[in-house]
Amino acid sequence: MTEQTPLVLREDVDQVAYLTLNRPDKLNALTVSMFEELRKHVSDISKDASVSCVVLSGAGKCFSAGHDLADIAGGERVPSRGWHSETLRLMELLPKPVIAAVHGHCYTGALEVALAADFIVASTTARFADTHAKWALTPVWGMSQRLPRRVGVSTAKRMMFTGATLKAEEALRVGLAEVVLDNENFIHEVADMCKTIVDNSSFTHAANKKLIETTDGKSLDGGLQWEVYASEGVGPDMQARIAAFNKK
């Protein structure tokens, strides 16, 4: 009996957990089994103090071509209603920065996965689209909620109504991607970004994510009050960090 190849790989390097969608022969088309493995990794990482940052990427030619249409047509079985969306929400709520590193195709379901990261870093080869309307489908993994929040309502509607493909530079222009990096050195430049994140305080990263999540949609005054009165305070290594800076 041969060991089954993981559908989502995990490799930890320098406090960064690299998760890789691993169906390259199928352009990393997303299945229930892939989501089960992704969910398991997310659960493990949430309890792993050695991980300070997460990078989600795809093996082979692209990030992911999207939800596997064969699975949809076959009436895929999920553990519960909303299970895919719940899985992405668990990733979104990790108390650690999560980066979607996108190269090649990132369509529909794959875009919903990428949008659940804290931000998207795009290779020059990256291509983004929402094609739900092409297949007479409606989003249930978060597209209707996260895409407008990321790019604005009008741009989200344009993407959803037309199914148009956005190249990396346009994704950057509309705010879908935060930065575009050269494809040749893509993963190395992503790793350099992660090093900067890891060098900063994990305590502060977690506190900032919680503040932003909790106050999203509040009035400015309400958010300011929450920031003051629900402050996490200072991290356990604050004094050590300041002392190290003063010694320079």
Protein Blocks (a to p, Z undefined) as FASTA:
>chain_A
ZZdddfbdcddeehiacddddbfknoopacfklmmmmmmmmmmmmmmmkbcbdcdddehj
bfbecjcfklmmnopacfbghklmmmmmmmmmpcbdcddddehjaehjlmmmmmmpmbdc
ddfkbccddfklmnopacfehmmmmmmmmnojklmmmmmmnopacdfklmmmnomambdc
dfklmmmmmmmmmmmmmmmcfklmmmmmmmmmmmgoiafklmmmmmmmmcgbjafklmmm
mmmmmmZZ
